[in-house]
Amino acid sequence: MSGCSHRFRPRGLCRGAALTLAFGCALATGAATGSLPQDPGSGAGPQTRAVSSTVAPVDRDEIEDAAAEAEADGKSVKDAAEEVVSRSGDRWGAVYDEREYEEFEQALDGSYTGVGLSARRTDRGDVTVSRVEAGGPADRAGIRAGDLLRTLDGRAVGKRPVAEVVALLRGDGTGAAEGSRVELGLVREGRSWTETLRRARLTTEAVTVRRLGAESSSAVLIKVAAFTKGAGADVREAVRDAPDGAGILLDLRANSGGLVTEAVVAASAFLDGGLVATYDVRGEQQALYADPGGDTDRPVVVLVDGGTMSAAELLTGALQDRGRAVTVGSPTFGKGSVQMPSELPGGSVAELTVGHYRTPAGRNVDGRGITPDLVVGERAQQRAETVLSGLGGGS
């Protein structure tokens, strides 16, 4: 899986958002069990995705009228809809044909086409491999976490947003399919080389769990790579299974989001009911609540960075505002708007921004992000473990 943040252009790459979920983006993006409601009148799926946008929502009627007119004239419905979205200024609005939307939905199920690596930008400004998926193309080629990524298909990575880099690895917006090739220019300990990989259909493990020490009561690290379907329940199960007295280090670094409702389920693991977030859909205010019965006793530290986005920020903000966790790391990305799917003539689907969410204390995350309680750089996990130990949660 590739981590992906949504701040990038051109528009064709935007679908990587909630995919980050694939994603890295927009997973990039937004939410699942007990999903938020779909756009009224839409025949598309019910998932609502949290994404970033600072503009007024697209007029759904306008985009549907343009699509219908294009279909009647024998023109491309997708092109016509994309033109309306582009004019609207909705940075994270996207239009998919049937095949693309099927892949989008597969990404929300934890499946994606890619090379099996996640990337992040270091404090020095380099793009580095942060994780390699076992058994994927990158793993088989011997690529390791910590390798620097310099070029993609001969083009310098340079200052490209990590989200765009990840989208290029996946082939988003280029029509690249399973089996297509991508050439990576890499550096390791001063040695430079190129590696040509073939993209493959991969299944992500959204939640991984491990002990941080040898003792039976040692702290538990729960790493959530993306909020794909079922991720929230996996977090809740991991908390239930943690040893008595063990603290939880919840690692949301490079989590570009996913399904908002999955983040709410995850919040329910640590809260005994109560508000998780509020959001608006075309001006109508709504609220998201945790289920009662969560573990409110054991210490929790949440680890975040600039790749923590969307639904992951929603969870972070809820635990921080509710005083349920200490947050450690670097400021988060700042993706806080809501998108919903609308089905268009001919089977295309438009994902349109319809509103924004806020934390329980009323903070607007969009464009601002969340500042951790303890801001630290590359040794963030070590500091987070120290904080957790100080809270009595083991080490």
MITOR-967460 format. One record per residue (C-alpha): residue number from 0; residue in one letter; x, y, z. Coordinates in pm, 1 decimal. Layout:
BEGIN
+-----+---------+----------+----------+----------+
: num : residuo :       px :       py :       pz :
+-----+---------+----------+----------+----------+
: NUM :       A :        X :        Y :        Z :
...
+-----+---------+----------+----------+----------+
END
This chain:
BEGIN
+-----+---------+----------+----------+----------+
: num : residuo :       px :       py :       pz :
+-----+---------+----------+----------+----------+
:   0 :       M :      0.0 :      0.0 :      0.0 :
:   1 :       S :    119.7 :    344.7 :    -68.3 :
:   2 :       G :     57.0 :    632.6 :    158.8 :
:   3 :       C :    -98.0 :    926.5 :    -15.8 :
:   4 :       S :   -185.9 :   1274.0 :     80.9 :
:   5 :       H :   -440.4 :   1456.8 :   -127.6 :
:   6 :       R :   -268.7 :   1779.2 :   -203.4 :
:   7 :       F :   -171.0 :   1727.6 :   -558.9 :
:   8 :       R :   -252.5 :   1788.5 :   -918.0 :
:   9 :       P :   -339.9 :   1707.9 :  -1192.5 :
:  10 :       R :   -703.6 :   1614.8 :  -1130.7 :
:  11 :       G :   -657.6 :   1264.8 :  -1271.1 :
:  12 :       L :   -447.9 :   1177.9 :   -968.1 :
:  13 :       C :   -712.8 :   1292.0 :   -722.1 :
:  14 :       R :   -879.6 :    956.1 :   -705.9 :
:  15 :       G :   -580.8 :    831.3 :   -510.0 :
:  16 :       A :   -737.9 :   1010.6 :   -223.2 :
:  17 :       A :   -953.4 :    790.7 :    -30.4 :
:  18 :       L :   -760.7 :    521.5 :   -191.9 :
:  19 :       T :   -465.6 :    583.2 :     32.6 :
:  20 :       L :   -608.6 :    466.2 :    126.6 :
:  21 :       A :   -419.0 :    302.4 :   -114.6 :
:  22 :       F :   -405.2 :    465.0 :    -69.6 :
:  23 :       G :   -223.7 :    728.3 :     74.2 :
:  24 :       C :   -498.9 :    956.8 :    -14.0 :
:  25 :       A :   -786.9 :   1025.5 :    -15.1 :
:  26 :       L :   -721.4 :    703.1 :     54.0 :
:  27 :       A :   -682.1 :    927.3 :     31.7 :
:  28 :       T :   -985.5 :   1009.9 :    209.7 :
:  29 :       G :  -1294.2 :    947.8 :    401.1 :
:  30 :       A :  -1578.9 :    638.2 :    622.8 :
:  31 :       A :  -1781.8 :    256.6 :    692.6 :
:  32 :       T :  -1975.1 :     41.2 :    933.3 :
:  33 :       G :  -2283.0 :    245.4 :    997.0 :
:  34 :       S :  -2187.1 :    467.2 :    705.3 :
:  35 :       L :  -2278.7 :    829.1 :    671.4 :
:  36 :       P :  -2576.9 :    876.8 :    440.7 :
:  37 :       Q :  -2530.7 :    882.5 :     66.5 :
:  38 :       D :  -2619.6 :   1184.3 :   -140.3 :
:  39 :       P :  -2999.9 :   1206.6 :   -164.2 :
:  40 :       G :  -3125.0 :   1086.5 :   -496.6 :
:  41 :       S :  -2798.9 :    913.2 :   -578.2 :
:  42 :       G :  -2784.0 :    549.4 :   -668.4 :
:  43 :       A :  -2417.9 :    528.7 :   -574.6 :
:  44 :       G :  -2281.5 :    347.1 :   -274.3 :
:  45 :       P :  -2341.1 :    479.6 :     75.5 :
:  46 :       Q :  -1985.1 :    550.8 :    184.4 :
:  47 :       T :  -1904.2 :    908.3 :    277.4 :
:  48 :       R :  -1540.1 :   1009.1 :    266.9 :
:  49 :       A :  -1371.1 :   1285.9 :    457.7 :
:  50 :       V :  -1152.2 :   1490.3 :    228.3 :
:  51 :       S :  -1000.7 :   1831.8 :    207.6 :
:  52 :       S :  -1152.4 :   2131.9 :     33.9 :
:  53 :       T :  -1178.9 :   2501.0 :    103.5 :
:  54 :       V :  -1443.3 :   2588.0 :   -152.1 :
:  55 :       A :  -1820.7 :   2583.9 :   -172.6 :
:  56 :       P :  -1974.0 :   2247.8 :   -263.7 :
:  57 :       V :  -2028.6 :   2167.0 :   -629.6 :
:  58 :       D :  -2386.1 :   2217.7 :   -750.5 :
:  59 :       R :  -2500.0 :   1858.0 :   -798.9 :
:  60 :       D :  -2779.3 :   1956.0 :  -1035.2 :
:  61 :       E :  -2532.3 :   2135.3 :  -1260.5 :
:  62 :       I :  -2302.7 :   1836.7 :  -1288.0 :
:  63 :       E :  -2592.0 :   1597.3 :  -1350.3 :
:  64 :       D :  -2737.5 :   1826.9 :  -1618.1 :
:  65 :       A :  -2399.5 :   1847.2 :  -1792.0 :
:  66 :       A :  -2362.6 :   1469.6 :  -1779.4 :
:  67 :       A :  -2713.1 :   1411.9 :  -1918.9 :
:  68 :       E :  -2655.3 :   1659.9 :  -2200.7 :
:  69 :       A :  -2324.8 :   1493.7 :  -2291.0 :
:  70 :       E :  -2488.9 :   1151.0 :  -2297.8 :
:  71 :       A :  -2766.9 :   1280.1 :  -2524.6 :
:  72 :       D :  -2507.4 :   1428.1 :  -2761.8 :
:  73 :       G :  -2301.0 :   1110.7 :  -2767.6 :
:  74 :       K :  -2013.1 :   1276.4 :  -2585.4 :
:  75 :       S :  -1812.6 :   1164.2 :  -2285.4 :
:  76 :       V :  -2017.8 :   1190.0 :  -1966.0 :
:  77 :       K :  -1701.9 :   1174.2 :  -1756.7 :
:  78 :       D :  -1532.9 :   1457.9 :  -1947.5 :
:  79 :       A :  -1839.8 :   1679.1 :  -1916.7 :
:  80 :       A :  -1872.3 :   1612.7 :  -1544.4 :
:  81 :       E :  -1501.3 :   1671.9 :  -1486.2 :
:  82 :       E :  -1527.8 :   2008.0 :  -1658.9 :
:  83 :       V :  -1798.3 :   2119.9 :  -1415.1 :
:  84 :       V :  -1600.7 :   1994.6 :  -1114.9 :
:  85 :       S :  -1288.5 :   2169.6 :  -1243.5 :
:  86 :       R :  -1469.2 :   2502.1 :  -1286.7 :
:  87 :       S :  -1614.7 :   2474.8 :   -937.1 :
:  88 :       G :  -1274.5 :   2485.5 :   -772.7 :
:  89 :       D :  -1349.4 :   2172.6 :   -567.3 :
:  90 :       R :   -992.5 :   2046.0 :   -532.6 :
:  91 :       W :  -1095.6 :   1703.5 :   -415.3 :
:  92 :       G :  -1401.8 :   1648.4 :   -627.9 :
:  93 :       A :  -1348.2 :   1359.8 :   -868.4 :
:  94 :       V :  -1532.7 :   1177.7 :  -1144.7 :
:  95 :       Y :  -1488.8 :    805.2 :  -1211.0 :
:  96 :       D :  -1599.9 :    582.9 :  -1493.4 :
:  97 :       E :  -1742.3 :    243.9 :  -1396.2 :
:  98 :       R :  -1406.4 :     64.2 :  -1398.2 :
:  99 :       E :  -1234.8 :    335.8 :  -1196.4 :
: 100 :       Y :  -1511.1 :    346.5 :   -939.4 :
: 101 :       E :  -1495.4 :    -29.9 :   -902.1 :
: 102 :       E :  -1123.6 :      6.3 :   -819.5 :
: 103 :       F :  -1209.1 :    289.5 :   -581.9 :
: 104 :       E :  -1450.6 :     63.0 :   -396.1 :
: 105 :       Q :  -1197.4 :   -219.7 :   -394.4 :
: 106 :       A :   -952.7 :     17.3 :   -227.7 :
: 107 :       L :  -1205.3 :     80.1 :     47.8 :
: 108 :       D :  -1220.3 :   -296.5 :     89.8 :
: 109 :       G :   -841.7 :   -299.0 :    135.2 :
: 110 :       S :   -743.3 :   -399.2 :   -217.9 :
: 111 :       Y :   -542.1 :   -187.6 :   -462.3 :
: 112 :       T :   -311.2 :   -199.1 :   -761.8 :
: 113 :       G :     42.5 :    -87.0 :   -683.3 :
: 114 :       V :    396.3 :   -193.2 :   -600.3 :
: 115 :       G :    351.9 :   -245.5 :   -226.9 :
: 116 :       L :    533.9 :     40.3 :    -62.5 :
: 117 :       S :    445.7 :    343.4 :    148.0 :
: 118 :       A :    637.2 :    670.4 :    126.4 :
: 119 :       R :    685.3 :    976.0 :    342.2 :
: 120 :       R :    889.6 :   1296.7 :    335.3 :
: 121 :       T :   1168.1 :   1322.4 :    592.0 :
: 122 :       D :   1261.6 :   1630.1 :    792.8 :
: 123 :       R :   1539.3 :   1685.9 :    537.8 :
: 124 :       G :   1288.2 :   1700.4 :    253.9 :
: 125 :       D :   1368.5 :   1362.8 :     96.7 :
: 126 :       V :   1100.8 :   1114.6 :     -6.6 :
: 127 :       T :   1180.7 :    785.9 :    160.5 :
: 128 :       V :   1024.2 :    440.7 :    164.5 :
: 129 :       S :    848.0 :    412.1 :    499.7 :
: 130 :       R :    707.8 :     59.2 :    468.3 :
: 131 :       V :    729.6 :   -232.9 :    227.8 :
: 132 :       E :    441.4 :   -478.0 :    201.6 :
: 133 :       A :    558.1 :   -834.6 :    249.9 :
: 134 :       G :    540.8 :  -1036.8 :    -69.7 :
: 135 :       G :    465.3 :   -736.5 :   -293.3 :
: 136 :       P :    667.3 :   -628.1 :   -598.8 :
: 137 :       A :    884.6 :   -386.3 :   -398.0 :
: 138 :       D :    959.7 :   -652.6 :   -136.4 :
: 139 :       R :   1052.9 :   -910.8 :   -400.7 :
: 140 :       A :   1288.9 :   -658.3 :   -561.5 :
: 141 :       G :   1472.9 :   -608.8 :   -232.8 :
: 142 :       I :   1355.6 :   -252.5 :   -164.7 :
: 143 :       R :   1365.5 :   -171.3 :    205.8 :
: 144 :       A :   1222.2 :     86.6 :    442.5 :
: 145 :       G :   1461.9 :    380.8 :    456.6 :
: 146 :       D :   1557.6 :    368.9 :     87.8 :
: 147 :       L :   1538.2 :    713.8 :    -73.6 :
: 148 :       L :   1313.3 :    751.0 :   -377.2 :
: 149 :       R :   1473.2 :    988.3 :   -629.6 :
: 150 :       T :   1298.0 :    927.2 :   -963.5 :
: 151 :       L :    985.2 :    767.3 :  -1108.0 :
: 152 :       D :    998.9 :    659.3 :  -1472.0 :
: 153 :       G :   1301.9 :    881.5 :  -1514.0 :
: 154 :       R :   1139.2 :   1194.3 :  -1369.4 :
: 155 :       A :   1283.1 :   1349.9 :  -1055.8 :
: 156 :       V :   1063.1 :   1319.9 :   -749.0 :
: 157 :       G :   1201.1 :   1650.6 :   -620.0 :
: 158 :       K :    943.7 :   1857.2 :   -434.7 :
: 159 :       R :    639.6 :   1668.3 :   -562.3 :
: 160 :       P :    383.3 :   1612.2 :   -285.1 :
: 161 :       V :    409.2 :   1262.2 :   -142.9 :
: 162 :       A :     47.2 :   1208.0 :   -244.8 :
: 163 :       E :    136.5 :   1266.3 :   -606.8 :
: 164 :       V :    438.1 :   1038.0 :   -582.6 :
: 165 :       V :    219.7 :    760.7 :   -441.4 :
: 166 :       A :    -45.2 :    815.4 :   -707.1 :
: 167 :       L :    222.2 :    782.5 :   -977.3 :
: 168 :       L :    345.5 :    460.7 :   -817.7 :
: 169 :       R :     -8.1 :    328.3 :   -833.7 :
: 170 :       G :    -61.2 :    453.9 :  -1186.8 :
: 171 :       D :   -362.0 :    667.2 :  -1090.8 :
: 172 :       G :   -485.6 :    884.1 :  -1374.6 :
: 173 :       T :   -260.3 :    713.1 :  -1629.3 :
: 174 :       G :   -468.3 :    404.3 :  -1701.5 :
: 175 :       A :   -186.5 :    184.9 :  -1567.8 :
: 176 :       A :   -323.1 :   -155.7 :  -1477.5 :
: 177 :       E :   -209.1 :   -469.8 :  -1304.5 :
: 178 :       G :    108.7 :   -589.5 :  -1475.0 :
: 179 :       S :    213.5 :   -243.2 :  -1600.8 :
: 180 :       R :    570.9 :   -132.9 :  -1533.9 :
: 181 :       V :    711.9 :    152.1 :  -1328.5 :
: 182 :       E :   1081.7 :    236.8 :  -1293.2 :
: 183 :       L :   1210.2 :    359.8 :   -956.5 :
: 184 :       G :   1537.2 :    543.4 :   -899.1 :
: 185 :       L :   1659.8 :    462.4 :   -546.5 :
: 186 :       V :   1945.4 :    548.1 :   -311.9 :
: 187 :       R :   2067.2 :    342.8 :    -16.0 :
: 188 :       E :   2375.5 :    431.1 :    189.3 :
: 189 :       G :   2521.8 :    632.4 :    -96.7 :
: 190 :       R :   2454.2 :    367.8 :   -364.6 :
: 191 :       S :   2218.9 :    463.4 :   -648.8 :
: 192 :       W :   2032.3 :    217.1 :   -867.3 :
: 193 :       T :   1712.3 :    174.1 :  -1066.7 :
: 194 :       E :   1451.0 :    -95.2 :  -1020.1 :
: 195 :       T :   1172.5 :   -177.9 :  -1265.5 :
: 196 :       L :    864.2 :   -319.0 :  -1097.3 :
: 197 :       R :    536.1 :   -455.0 :  -1228.2 :
: 198 :       R :    224.2 :   -333.0 :  -1053.3 :
: 199 :       A :     15.7 :   -604.6 :   -889.5 :
: 200 :       R :   -320.2 :   -642.2 :   -720.2 :
: 201 :       L :   -244.8 :   -629.4 :   -348.4 :
: 202 :       T :   -445.6 :   -663.4 :    -31.6 :
: 203 :       T :   -357.1 :   -438.4 :    255.7 :
: 204 :       E :   -349.2 :   -528.0 :    622.9 :
: 205 :       A :   -503.8 :   -213.1 :    761.8 :
: 206 :       V :   -442.4 :   -289.2 :   1130.7 :
: 207 :       T :   -135.6 :   -457.7 :   1278.7 :
: 208 :       V :    -71.8 :   -525.1 :   1647.8 :
: 209 :       R :    245.6 :   -603.5 :   1842.1 :
: 210 :       R :    386.1 :   -587.9 :   2194.6 :
: 211 :       L :    641.7 :   -318.1 :   2272.5 :
: 212 :       G :    817.3 :   -517.8 :   2544.6 :
: 213 :       A :    885.4 :   -870.4 :   2661.4 :
: 214 :       E :    673.8 :   -864.8 :   2975.0 :
: 215 :       S :    315.4 :   -988.5 :   2975.8 :
: 216 :       S :    186.3 :   -645.4 :   3076.6 :
: 217 :       S :    393.9 :   -453.5 :   2821.1 :
: 218 :       A :    236.4 :   -182.2 :   2608.1 :
: 219 :       V :     62.4 :   -267.9 :   2283.3 :
: 220 :       L :    131.0 :    -90.3 :   1953.0 :
: 221 :       I :   -172.4 :    -71.8 :   1723.2 :
: 222 :       K :    -75.1 :     53.9 :   1379.1 :
: 223 :       V :   -363.9 :    164.4 :   1155.8 :
: 224 :       A :   -248.8 :    212.3 :    797.5 :
: 225 :       A :   -589.9 :    319.6 :    665.1 :
: 226 :       F :   -954.2 :    312.1 :    766.4 :
: 227 :       T :  -1071.4 :     54.1 :    517.5 :
: 228 :       K :  -1377.3 :   -159.5 :    585.4 :
: 229 :       G :  -1341.1 :   -349.8 :    909.5 :
: 230 :       A :  -1045.9 :   -146.8 :   1041.4 :
: 231 :       G :  -1249.1 :      3.6 :   1325.4 :
: 232 :       A :  -1360.3 :   -336.5 :   1451.7 :
: 233 :       D :   -998.5 :   -459.3 :   1432.1 :
: 234 :       V :   -886.4 :   -170.1 :   1654.1 :
: 235 :       R :  -1163.5 :   -240.7 :   1901.8 :
: 236 :       E :  -1069.4 :   -610.1 :   1915.5 :
: 237 :       A :   -700.9 :   -526.3 :   1965.1 :
: 238 :       V :   -785.5 :   -302.6 :   2261.9 :
: 239 :       R :  -1008.1 :   -571.4 :   2415.8 :
: 240 :       D :   -730.6 :   -830.1 :   2377.3 :
: 241 :       A :   -457.2 :   -610.7 :   2528.0 :
: 242 :       P :   -325.3 :   -735.8 :   2865.9 :
: 243 :       D :   -473.8 :   -582.6 :   3178.0 :
: 244 :       G :   -289.2 :   -264.0 :   3266.3 :
: 245 :       A :   -110.6 :   -237.8 :   2931.6 :
: 246 :       G :   -113.6 :     99.5 :   2762.5 :
: 247 :       I :   -195.5 :    151.9 :   2394.9 :
: 248 :       L :     27.8 :    329.7 :   2144.0 :
: 249 :       L :   -206.4 :    406.4 :   1853.5 :
: 250 :       D :     10.0 :    475.3 :   1548.2 :
: 251 :       L :   -173.0 :    682.7 :   1286.3 :
: 252 :       R :    134.2 :    807.0 :   1101.8 :
: 253 :       A :     99.1 :    804.5 :    721.9 :
: 254 :       N :   -268.4 :    711.6 :    762.1 :
: 255 :       S :   -433.3 :    911.6 :    488.2 :
: 256 :       G :   -784.6 :    834.2 :    600.3 :
: 257 :       G :  -1056.3 :    614.1 :    462.7 :
: 258 :       L :  -1406.5 :    557.6 :    584.0 :
: 259 :       V :  -1523.4 :    804.6 :    847.0 :
: 260 :       T :  -1752.2 :    556.9 :   1016.1 :
: 261 :       E :  -1458.9 :    317.2 :   1061.6 :
: 262 :       A :  -1278.2 :    594.3 :   1248.5 :
: 263 :       V :  -1587.0 :    636.3 :   1468.5 :
: 264 :       V :  -1587.9 :    262.4 :   1544.7 :
: 265 :       A :  -1219.7 :    289.5 :   1637.7 :
: 266 :       A :  -1299.0 :    584.2 :   1866.0 :
: 267 :       S :  -1557.9 :    365.1 :   2038.6 :
: 268 :       A :  -1273.1 :    139.6 :   2155.1 :
: 269 :       F :  -1149.0 :    418.9 :   2383.2 :
: 270 :       L :  -1465.3 :    614.3 :   2470.2 :
: 271 :       D :  -1778.6 :    532.1 :   2664.2 :
: 272 :       G :  -2013.3 :    695.6 :   2415.5 :
: 273 :       G :  -2025.3 :   1068.6 :   2354.4 :
: 274 :       L :  -1940.8 :   1300.6 :   2067.7 :
: 275 :       V :  -1670.9 :   1208.1 :   1816.1 :
: 276 :       A :  -1725.4 :   1482.2 :   1556.5 :
: 277 :       T :  -1982.8 :   1709.2 :   1400.5 :
: 278 :       Y :  -2020.8 :   1765.0 :   1029.4 :
: 279 :       D :  -2239.6 :   1955.5 :    788.3 :
: 280 :       V :  -2386.2 :   1841.4 :    460.6 :
: 281 :       R :  -2495.3 :   2137.5 :    252.1 :
: 282 :       G :  -2552.6 :   2337.3 :    568.9 :
: 283 :       E :  -2740.4 :   2069.7 :    763.4 :
: 284 :       Q :  -2559.7 :   1990.2 :   1089.6 :
: 285 :       Q :  -2505.6 :   1628.5 :   1190.7 :
: 286 :       A :  -2311.6 :   1454.1 :   1466.5 :
: 287 :       L :  -2115.3 :   1131.8 :   1503.1 :
: 288 :       Y :  -2117.9 :    949.1 :   1838.4 :
: 289 :       A :  -1910.2 :    669.9 :   1985.6 :
: 290 :       D :  -2080.1 :    353.1 :   2101.7 :
: 291 :       P :  -2087.5 :    306.9 :   2481.1 :
: 292 :       G :  -1869.4 :     53.8 :   2656.7 :
: 293 :       G :  -1521.0 :    146.9 :   2536.4 :
: 294 :       D :  -1209.0 :    110.5 :   2752.5 :
: 295 :       T :  -1168.1 :    443.4 :   2931.9 :
: 296 :       D :   -905.9 :    330.2 :   3183.6 :
: 297 :       R :   -589.6 :    219.4 :   3011.4 :
: 298 :       P :   -341.1 :    493.7 :   2904.7 :
: 299 :       V :   -339.3 :    586.3 :   2534.6 :
: 300 :       V :    -83.9 :    776.5 :   2327.1 :
: 301 :       V :   -161.9 :    863.4 :   1964.1 :
: 302 :       L :    131.7 :    896.1 :   1725.8 :
: 303 :       V :     75.1 :   1128.5 :   1425.0 :
: 304 :       D :    265.9 :   1307.0 :   1148.9 :
: 305 :       G :    210.4 :   1513.9 :    835.5 :
: 306 :       G :     72.0 :   1207.8 :    660.5 :
: 307 :       T :   -208.4 :   1166.6 :    915.2 :
: 308 :       M :   -514.3 :   1275.9 :    721.9 :
: 309 :       S :   -889.3 :   1286.7 :    698.3 :
: 310 :       A :  -1060.0 :   1012.2 :    900.2 :
: 311 :       A :   -736.0 :    960.5 :   1094.3 :
: 312 :       E :   -744.1 :   1328.1 :   1193.3 :
: 313 :       L :  -1108.0 :   1291.8 :   1295.0 :
: 314 :       L :  -1010.7 :   1013.1 :   1536.4 :
: 315 :       T :   -707.3 :   1203.4 :   1663.7 :
: 316 :       G :   -911.5 :   1517.2 :   1726.7 :
: 317 :       A :  -1179.0 :   1324.1 :   1913.2 :
: 318 :       L :   -934.8 :   1152.4 :   2149.4 :
: 319 :       Q :   -742.4 :   1476.2 :   2205.6 :
: 320 :       D :  -1047.3 :   1694.3 :   2268.8 :
: 321 :       R :  -1206.8 :   1434.9 :   2496.3 :
: 322 :       G :   -888.6 :   1412.9 :   2704.6 :
: 323 :       R :   -862.9 :   1043.4 :   2628.8 :
: 324 :       A :   -512.8 :   1037.1 :   2478.6 :
: 325 :       V :   -184.8 :   1224.7 :   2466.0 :
: 326 :       T :    -89.7 :   1302.6 :   2105.8 :
: 327 :       V :    277.1 :   1290.8 :   2000.9 :
: 328 :       G :    451.8 :   1364.2 :   1671.2 :
: 329 :       S :    429.2 :   1639.5 :   1410.8 :
: 330 :       P :    125.4 :   1842.9 :   1294.6 :
: 331 :       T :   -122.5 :   1649.9 :   1083.6 :
: 332 :       F :   -214.1 :   1714.1 :    721.0 :
: 333 :       G :   -536.3 :   1915.7 :    756.5 :
: 334 :       K :   -803.8 :   1735.2 :    555.1 :
: 335 :       G :  -1147.2 :   1800.5 :    698.1 :
: 336 :       S :  -1421.8 :   1805.1 :    437.6 :
: 337 :       V :  -1686.1 :   1551.0 :    347.4 :
: 338 :       Q :  -1753.2 :   1400.9 :      5.0 :
: 339 :       M :  -2045.0 :   1192.0 :   -112.1 :
: 340 :       P :  -2095.0 :    994.1 :   -433.5 :
: 341 :       S :  -2358.4 :   1083.7 :   -693.4 :
: 342 :       E :  -2435.8 :    843.8 :   -977.6 :
: 343 :       L :  -2434.9 :   1001.6 :  -1323.6 :
: 344 :       P :  -2588.6 :    886.5 :  -1652.5 :
: 345 :       G :  -2396.1 :    602.7 :  -1813.7 :
: 346 :       G :  -2267.3 :    458.5 :  -1486.7 :
: 347 :       S :  -2007.8 :    722.7 :  -1401.8 :
: 348 :       V :  -1988.6 :    845.5 :  -1042.3 :
: 349 :       A :  -1899.8 :   1191.6 :   -913.9 :
: 350 :       E :  -1745.7 :   1225.5 :   -567.4 :
: 351 :       L :  -1840.0 :   1579.0 :   -461.8 :
: 352 :       T :  -1748.9 :   1786.6 :   -159.4 :
: 353 :       V :  -2061.7 :   1856.6 :     43.2 :
: 354 :       G :  -1941.8 :   1988.5 :    377.4 :
: 355 :       H :  -1684.0 :   1984.4 :    659.2 :
: 356 :       Y :  -1638.2 :   1811.0 :    991.7 :
: 357 :       R :  -1521.6 :   1950.0 :   1326.1 :
: 358 :       T :  -1374.3 :   1796.5 :   1639.8 :
: 359 :       P :  -1580.5 :   1769.5 :   1961.7 :
: 360 :       A :  -1440.9 :   2106.6 :   2076.2 :
: 361 :       G :  -1553.6 :   2265.8 :   1748.9 :
: 362 :       R :  -1213.8 :   2284.9 :   1582.0 :
: 363 :       N :  -1210.7 :   2297.0 :   1202.8 :
: 364 :       V :   -928.9 :   2070.1 :   1086.7 :
: 365 :       D :   -946.1 :   2161.2 :    717.3 :
: 366 :       G :   -633.3 :   2344.3 :    607.8 :
: 367 :       R :   -511.2 :   2362.7 :    967.9 :
: 368 :       G :   -442.3 :   2010.9 :   1082.4 :
: 369 :       I :   -400.5 :   1906.2 :   1445.1 :
: 370 :       T :   -100.3 :   2008.8 :   1654.2 :
: 371 :       P :      8.6 :   1725.1 :   1885.0 :
: 372 :       D :     36.5 :   1778.1 :   2260.0 :
: 373 :       L :    406.8 :   1695.6 :   2225.2 :
: 374 :       V :    566.5 :   1803.8 :   1896.9 :
: 375 :       V :    871.3 :   1592.6 :   1806.1 :
: 376 :       G :   1051.8 :   1489.6 :   1487.1 :
: 377 :       E :   1210.3 :   1167.7 :   1367.4 :
: 378 :       R :   1239.4 :   1006.8 :   1714.7 :
: 379 :       A :    866.9 :   1042.0 :   1765.9 :
: 380 :       Q :    796.5 :    677.0 :   1843.9 :
: 381 :       Q :   1067.8 :    661.3 :   2108.4 :
: 382 :       R :    928.1 :    973.5 :   2273.1 :
: 383 :       A :    574.7 :    836.2 :   2246.9 :
: 384 :       E :    679.5 :    514.5 :   2421.9 :
: 385 :       T :    844.6 :    720.1 :   2696.4 :
: 386 :       V :    526.7 :    922.2 :   2744.9 :
: 387 :       L :    316.6 :    606.0 :   2757.4 :
: 388 :       S :    548.4 :    453.7 :   3015.3 :
: 389 :       G :    517.9 :    771.5 :   3225.3 :
: 390 :       L :    140.8 :    735.8 :   3215.6 :
: 391 :       G :    173.4 :    388.7 :   3364.3 :
: 392 :       G :    108.2 :    203.7 :   3042.9 :
: 393 :       G :    423.7 :     -9.8 :   3028.2 :
: 394 :       S :    697.0 :      7.5 :   2768.8 :
+-----+---------+----------+----------+----------+
END
